[in-house]
Amino acid sequence: MPFSSRVMRAEDWKEIRNFPPSEFKNPERMGYEFMLWLDELRERAGVPMTITSSYRSPEYNRSVGGASDSAHTDTPCNSIDIGERPRADDPNWNRSRFAIVRAAIAMGCTRIGTYANGSLHIDRTEDSRPGERMWRVVGAVRK
């Protein structure tokens, strides 16, 4: 069973406290349950999050060097990338990144990736892709 039963509707965004639809390239493609989960993840991690990638069309995904089976191309989309957001108290973004990963795992996420630039990939597609994975993308994927 997929993590999200449907895509976000315009009225659903009222339920999301920490992310406006403008942070997502195609907010209407994001999974409803995933967005509720992501909103709670932000609360539990207690750190700012900048969404750098969410849903991608297959064509766009190819143009940025995304994986051929990228979770970013699913509809509903249950996948995001979180960009580095250094702060004065965390200039290398190490504590924030750890807080996000720790909270995601505690909330049942089993698919986490890291990029060479420090960004994170988090998806809830363990129903259709191998779970319990943490990977590192060596080449920079453009968003």
LINDAFEN-V233783 format. One record per helix or strand of 3 or more residues. SS is the DSSP state (H for helix, E for strand). FROM is the first residue (numbers start at 0). TO is the last residue. If there is no record, write none. Layout:
SS_FROM_TO ; SS_FROM_TO
This chain:
H_9_14 ; H_20_22 ; H_26_28 ; H_31_44 ; E_49_52 ; H_57_62 ; H_70_72 ; E_78_82 ; H_93_105 ; E_110_114 ; E_119_122 ; E_132_136
